[in-house]
Amino acid sequence: MKRDAVIAHVHTLMGAGFCKPMLTQTVLPLTLCLGVETAQQITFSLAGSRPHQRVCWTALGIGLHLILLGLWCWLLTLLPLGVAAPLTGASYLTIALASHFLLKERVSRRGWIGVVGIVIGFALIAGR
């Protein structure tokens, strides 16, 4: 009987929003990691393509990298490395999209097929 009472209490807490699944706890740090990594890669690309502004773009990229390290450590407190590392593979998609739309770079058909393959792998691991 005591076990049933505990289960009922847990269900009550979950219904009230006190116990959130691991997925909802990891969405914010994972999204921040992907966004900061994408921004970092864009700044390093700009540093390479704009010699007269190289120092500024490089400094910004390094700053973003330091922020990314902190976010990565946060994410690793929530997920094991074997799950977190593949999930951040979604950055291949975000970086390809950002380079296409922000930098007007052309991504080849083969490149998009590769990105789709990575996203499928991302979905398989996330659904685990």
Buried (B, 14 or more C-beta within 10 A) or exposed (E): EEEEEEEEEEEEEEEEEEEEEEEEEBEEBBEBBBBBBBBBBBBBBBBEEEEEEEEEBBEBBBEBBEBBEEBBEBBBEBBEEEBBBBBBBBBBBBBBEBBBEEEEEEBEEEBEEBBEEBBEBBEEBBEE
